[in-house]
């Protein structure tokens, strides 16, 4: 009896899991849904020996493996023992070959005049790097957290640049990177060290340059193959990022930009991103109802984006406007959205709005009317959602 090609089996298994998700009741608890998926995959793996690898891959694709180097040192040690045991069984698939998504929790230690990372993380990354033949993850999430158990001896601490180099060399196959450097923003430099990177999620602004050994300034650039960025604009110091973007070469592979916590004062940075993405087809703007700079209306110009296929806005509900400044911020944000829509003259797909129910009141009737006129004036037909 002929066997199905491995690619077809992969698609069948993936489709079966997706159909299971769609047919489940919307109110199903997420944990119950995960248990159902995990019971479905073992069942499918029994179809034949050829289906087992596909079911394994699907299972690990849907499970993020978390390595907490500081708080889970015992578990890390046990995992390394498993790796060494797997090395002794060359005829069986190596456990690392199944891992697709990883979260790396990195402890950060503070001193009076320095910020360093315990050297323990090197040992762990080195063990993974030795097994690159099997270890080819696609998604990496990096979190940092304070080292809460006392500062190690000076000999047991390494510099941040060393650990960034070690991480990038251990995970060269990563195409999706999520960085949550809340306590130590220098981890954002990881962005520039993954040559295969296609999707990026980064929180807050980063420093796009560093000093070389001779004291000269080295300016970083995004990987050329980057196709999607999700950027949380929660930081107030965006001037450095803006100046860097203005001199950045075009990102011709970039297709999707998603910005969170968008306020009028961040529009210049958003515009700078858009200007270096000539082939952008999706722009998502999740607006925020507070802006400490009190900046008034500004427009994001989309008139030069000829391939724009989807434009999405999330509009907050604003709550109660207790002061004149609250009203000014609300009016500025709504007017900015209106002016931006008017510039989307090449939009050829969908224009989407997700709005808080509180936005549908008497005070915004005129704005919704003006928005309707702006949409009607667009030269092409668009789908409104």
C-alpha positions as CSV (number, residue, x, y, z in Angstrom):
1,X,0.0,0.0,0.0
2,X,1.6,3.4,-1.0
3,X,2.3,5.9,1.7
4,X,1.2,9.5,1.8
5,X,4.0,12.0,1.4
6,X,5.2,13.6,4.7
7,X,4.0,17.1,3.6
8,X,0.5,15.8,3.1
9,X,0.4,14.1,6.5
10,X,1.6,17.4,8.1
11,X,-1.3,19.3,6.5
12,X,-3.8,16.7,7.5
13,X,-2.8,16.7,11.1
14,X,-2.7,20.5,11.3
15,X,-6.1,20.8,9.6
16,X,-7.6,18.2,12.0
17,X,-6.5,20.2,15.0
18,X,-7.8,23.5,13.5
19,X,-11.2,21.9,12.8
20,X,-11.3,20.6,16.4
21,X,-10.8,24.2,17.6
22,X,-13.5,25.6,15.3
23,X,-16.1,23.0,16.2
24,X,-15.6,23.5,20.0
25,X,-18.1,25.7,21.8
26,X,-16.9,29.3,22.0
27,X,-17.3,29.2,25.8
28,X,-15.0,26.2,26.2
29,X,-12.3,26.8,28.8
30,X,-8.8,27.2,27.2
31,X,-7.4,24.4,29.4
32,X,-10.1,22.0,28.4
33,X,-9.5,22.9,24.7
34,X,-5.7,22.2,25.1
35,X,-6.4,18.9,26.8
36,X,-8.7,18.0,23.9
37,X,-6.1,18.9,21.3
38,X,-3.5,16.8,23.2
39,X,-5.8,13.8,23.3
40,X,-6.6,14.2,19.6
41,X,-2.9,14.1,18.5
42,X,-2.1,10.8,20.2
43,X,-5.1,9.3,18.5
44,X,-4.0,10.5,15.1
45,X,-0.5,9.2,15.8
46,X,-1.9,5.6,16.0
47,X,-3.1,5.8,12.3
48,X,0.3,4.5,11.2
49,X,4.0,4.8,12.0
50,X,4.3,7.5,9.3
51,X,1.8,9.7,11.2
52,X,3.7,9.7,14.4
53,X,6.4,12.3,13.5
54,X,3.8,14.8,12.2
55,X,1.7,14.5,15.4
56,X,4.9,15.0,17.5
57,X,5.7,18.2,15.5
58,X,2.2,19.5,15.9
59,X,2.2,18.9,19.6
60,X,5.5,20.7,20.2
61,X,4.4,23.5,17.8
62,X,1.5,24.2,20.1
63,X,3.5,24.0,23.4
64,X,6.0,26.7,24.4
65,X,9.0,25.3,26.3
66,X,10.0,27.6,29.1
67,X,13.6,27.6,30.5
68,X,13.9,29.7,33.6
69,X,17.7,29.8,34.2
70,X,17.6,31.6,37.6
71,X,14.4,30.3,39.4
72,X,14.3,26.9,37.8
73,X,18.0,25.8,38.1
74,X,17.0,22.3,39.3
75,X,14.7,21.7,36.3
76,X,17.4,23.0,34.0
77,X,19.8,20.5,35.5
78,X,17.3,17.7,35.0
79,X,16.7,18.7,31.4
80,X,20.4,18.7,30.7
81,X,20.6,15.1,32.0
82,X,17.8,14.2,29.6
83,X,19.8,15.7,26.8
84,X,22.9,13.7,27.6
85,X,20.8,10.6,27.8
86,X,19.2,11.3,24.4
87,X,22.8,11.7,23.0
88,X,23.3,8.0,23.9
89,X,20.4,6.9,21.8
90,X,21.4,7.8,18.2
91,X,18.8,5.6,16.6
92,X,15.9,7.5,18.2
93,X,14.8,11.1,17.4
94,X,16.6,13.6,19.6
95,X,14.3,15.4,22.0
96,X,15.7,18.8,20.8
97,X,14.5,18.1,17.3
98,X,10.9,18.5,18.5
99,X,11.2,21.9,20.2
100,X,9.9,24.7,18.0
101,X,9.0,27.5,20.4
102,X,11.1,28.5,23.5
103,X,10.8,31.1,26.3
104,X,14.1,32.0,27.9
105,X,13.8,33.6,31.3
106,X,17.1,35.4,32.1
107,X,17.9,36.6,35.6
108,X,19.4,40.1,35.8
109,X,21.5,41.2,38.8
110,X,22.0,44.8,39.8
111,X,25.0,46.3,41.6
112,X,25.8,49.8,42.6
113,X,27.2,50.8,39.2
114,X,26.7,47.8,36.9
115,X,24.1,45.4,35.5
116,X,25.3,41.9,34.8
117,X,23.9,38.5,34.3
118,X,24.9,35.3,36.1
119,X,27.4,33.1,34.3
120,X,25.2,30.1,34.9
121,X,23.2,30.9,31.7
122,X,26.4,30.3,29.6
123,X,26.6,26.7,30.7
124,X,23.0,26.1,29.6
125,X,23.3,27.8,26.3
126,X,26.5,26.0,25.6
127,X,24.9,22.7,26.0
128,X,22.1,23.6,23.6
129,X,24.6,25.1,21.1
130,X,26.6,21.8,21.0
131,X,23.5,20.1,19.6
132,X,22.7,22.4,16.7
133,X,22.3,19.4,14.4
134,X,19.0,18.6,16.2
135,X,18.1,22.0,17.7
136,X,16.4,24.3,15.2
137,X,13.7,26.3,17.0
138,X,11.7,28.9,15.1
139,X,10.2,31.0,17.9
140,X,12.1,32.6,20.8
141,X,10.7,34.7,23.6
142,X,13.2,36.4,25.9
143,X,12.1,37.7,29.3
144,X,14.3,39.2,32.0
145,X,13.6,39.3,35.7
146,X,15.4,40.6,38.8
147,X,17.9,38.2,40.5
148,X,16.1,38.0,43.8
149,X,18.4,35.6,45.7
150,X,21.4,37.8,46.3
151,X,24.1,39.0,44.1
152,X,26.6,36.2,43.1
153,X,30.3,36.5,43.5
154,X,32.0,38.8,40.9
155,X,33.5,35.8,39.3
156,X,30.1,34.3,38.6
157,X,28.8,37.2,36.6
158,X,29.1,38.0,32.9
159,X,28.5,41.1,30.9
160,X,25.3,41.7,28.9
161,X,27.0,41.8,25.5
162,X,28.4,38.3,26.2
163,X,25.0,36.8,26.9
164,X,23.4,38.5,23.9
165,X,26.1,37.0,21.7
166,X,25.6,33.5,23.3
167,X,21.8,33.7,22.8
168,X,22.1,34.7,19.1
169,X,24.7,32.0,18.4
170,X,22.6,29.3,20.2
171,X,19.4,30.1,18.3
172,X,20.5,31.0,14.7
173,X,17.4,29.4,13.1
174,X,14.9,31.7,14.9
175,X,12.5,33.5,12.6
176,X,10.1,34.9,15.2
177,X,11.5,36.9,18.2
178,X,9.6,38.3,21.1
179,X,11.6,40.5,23.5
180,X,10.2,41.7,26.9
181,X,13.2,43.5,28.4
182,X,11.2,45.4,31.0
183,X,14.0,45.6,33.5
184,X,17.0,45.5,31.2
185,X,16.4,47.2,27.8
186,X,19.8,46.2,26.4
187,X,18.2,42.9,25.5
188,X,16.6,44.7,22.6
189,X,19.9,44.5,20.8
190,X,19.1,40.9,20.2
191,X,16.9,42.1,17.3
192,X,20.0,42.9,15.2
193,X,21.8,39.5,15.6
194,X,19.3,37.1,14.0
195,X,20.0,36.9,10.3
196,X,16.9,34.7,9.6
197,X,14.5,36.9,11.5
198,X,11.1,37.5,9.8
199,X,8.8,38.5,12.7
200,X,9.6,40.7,15.6
201,X,7.6,41.8,18.8
202,X,9.5,44.3,20.9
203,X,8.3,46.4,23.8
204,X,9.5,50.0,24.5
205,X,12.2,51.8,22.6
206,X,15.7,50.5,22.1
207,X,19.2,51.9,21.7
208,X,20.1,51.3,18.1
209,X,23.9,51.6,18.6
210,X,26.7,50.7,20.9
211,X,30.4,51.3,21.3
212,X,33.0,49.2,19.7
213,X,36.2,48.0,21.5
214,X,38.1,51.0,20.1
215,X,35.4,53.5,21.3
216,X,33.9,54.1,17.9
217,X,30.1,54.0,17.5
218,X,28.5,51.0,15.8
219,X,25.0,51.5,14.4
220,X,22.7,48.5,14.1
221,X,20.4,47.7,11.2
222,X,17.3,45.5,11.0
223,X,17.7,42.1,9.3
224,X,16.9,42.5,5.6
225,X,14.4,39.7,5.6
226,X,12.2,41.1,8.3
227,X,8.6,40.9,7.3
228,X,6.5,41.9,10.4
229,X,7.0,44.1,13.5
230,X,4.8,44.5,16.5
231,X,6.1,47.5,18.5
232,X,4.7,48.6,21.9
233,X,5.1,52.3,22.0
234,X,5.0,52.6,25.8
235,X,8.3,54.4,26.2
236,X,8.5,58.2,26.3
237,X,12.0,58.6,24.9
238,X,11.4,57.9,21.2
239,X,13.7,60.6,19.8
240,X,16.7,58.3,19.5
241,X,14.6,55.7,17.6
242,X,13.3,58.4,15.3
243,X,16.7,59.7,14.4
244,X,17.9,56.2,13.7
245,X,15.0,55.3,11.5
246,X,15.5,58.4,9.4
247,X,18.9,57.1,8.2
248,X,17.9,53.4,8.0
249,X,17.9,51.8,4.5
250,X,14.6,50.6,3.1
251,X,13.1,47.3,4.4
252,X,11.7,46.0,1.1
253,X,10.6,42.7,2.6
254,X,8.5,44.3,5.3
255,X,4.8,43.6,4.9
256,X,3.1,44.1,8.3
257,X,3.5,46.8,11.0
258,X,1.5,46.7,14.3
259,X,1.8,49.5,16.8
260,X,0.4,49.4,20.3
261,X,-0.2,52.3,22.7
262,X,-0.4,54.7,19.8
263,X,-0.7,58.4,20.9
264,X,-0.2,61.6,18.8
265,X,3.3,62.1,20.2
266,X,4.4,58.8,18.8
267,X,3.2,59.5,15.2
268,X,6.6,60.7,14.0
269,X,8.2,57.4,14.9
270,X,5.3,55.5,13.2
271,X,5.7,57.7,10.1
272,X,9.4,57.0,10.0
273,X,8.8,53.2,10.1
274,X,6.2,53.5,7.3
275,X,8.6,55.6,5.2
276,X,11.2,52.8,5.1
277,X,8.7,50.1,4.3
278,X,7.8,50.8,0.6
279,X,5.9,47.4,0.2
280,X,3.8,47.6,3.3
281,X,0.4,45.8,2.9
282,X,-0.9,45.8,6.5
283,X,-0.9,48.6,9.1
284,X,-2.5,48.1,12.5
285,X,-2.7,51.0,15.0
286,X,-3.9,50.2,18.5
287,X,-4.6,53.7,20.0
288,X,-4.1,54.7,23.6
289,X,-6.2,57.3,25.4
290,X,-3.4,59.0,27.3
291,X,-0.5,61.2,26.1
292,X,1.7,62.8,28.7
293,X,3.1,65.2,26.2
294,X,-0.3,66.8,25.5
295,X,0.5,66.9,21.8
296,X,-2.4,67.9,19.6
297,X,-3.6,66.4,16.3
298,X,-1.1,64.9,13.9
299,X,-1.6,62.9,10.7
300,X,0.1,59.6,9.6
301,X,0.5,60.0,5.8
302,X,-0.3,56.8,3.9
303,X,-0.6,58.4,0.4
304,X,2.7,56.8,-0.8
305,X,1.9,53.2,0.3
306,X,0.7,51.8,-3.0
307,X,0.4,48.2,-1.8
308,X,-1.6,48.9,1.4
309,X,-4.3,46.1,1.6
310,X,-5.4,46.4,5.3
311,X,-5.7,49.4,7.6
312,X,-6.8,48.6,11.2
313,X,-7.6,50.9,14.1
314,X,-8.4,50.1,17.7
315,X,-10.1,53.1,19.3
316,X,-10.3,53.1,23.1
317,X,-13.4,54.2,25.0
318,X,-11.7,57.1,26.8
319,X,-14.0,56.7,29.9
320,X,-15.1,59.9,31.6
321,X,-13.4,63.1,30.6
322,X,-12.8,64.8,33.9
323,X,-10.9,67.8,32.6
324,X,-10.4,70.0,29.6
325,X,-7.1,68.2,28.8
326,X,-8.9,64.8,28.7
327,X,-11.3,66.3,26.1
328,X,-8.4,67.7,24.1
329,X,-6.7,64.3,24.0
330,X,-9.9,62.6,22.9
331,X,-10.6,65.1,20.2
332,X,-6.9,65.0,19.0
333,X,-6.9,61.3,18.7
334,X,-10.2,61.0,16.8
335,X,-9.2,63.8,14.5
336,X,-5.8,62.1,13.8
337,X,-7.6,58.9,12.8
338,X,-9.9,60.8,10.5
339,X,-7.0,62.6,8.8
340,X,-5.0,59.4,8.5
341,X,-8.0,57.6,6.8
342,X,-8.2,60.5,4.2
343,X,-4.5,59.8,3.2
344,X,-5.1,56.1,2.5
345,X,-5.9,56.8,-1.1
346,X,-4.3,53.6,-2.4
347,X,-6.0,51.3,0.1
348,X,-7.4,48.3,-1.9
349,X,-8.6,45.9,0.7
350,X,-10.2,46.4,4.1
351,X,-10.6,49.3,6.5
352,X,-11.2,48.0,10.0
353,X,-12.3,49.6,13.3
354,X,-12.5,48.0,16.7
355,X,-14.1,50.6,19.0
356,X,-15.1,50.6,22.6
357,X,-18.9,50.8,23.0
358,X,-18.6,54.0,25.0
359,X,-17.4,55.7,21.8
360,X,-20.9,55.5,20.4
361,X,-22.5,58.5,22.1
362,X,-23.9,61.9,21.2
363,X,-20.5,63.5,21.6
364,X,-19.0,61.5,18.7
365,X,-21.9,61.5,16.2
366,X,-20.3,64.3,14.1
367,X,-17.0,62.4,14.1
368,X,-18.6,59.2,12.8
369,X,-20.4,61.2,10.1
370,X,-17.1,62.8,9.0
371,X,-15.4,59.4,9.0
372,X,-18.1,58.1,6.7
373,X,-17.5,61.0,4.3
374,X,-13.8,60.4,4.4
375,X,-14.3,56.7,3.5
376,X,-16.7,57.6,0.7
377,X,-14.1,59.9,-0.8
378,X,-11.5,57.2,-1.1
379,X,-10.9,56.5,-4.8
380,X,-11.2,52.7,-4.5
381,X,-13.9,50.6,-2.9
382,X,-12.9,49.2,0.4
383,X,-14.4,46.6,2.8
384,X,-15.5,48.2,6.1
385,X,-15.4,46.0,9.2
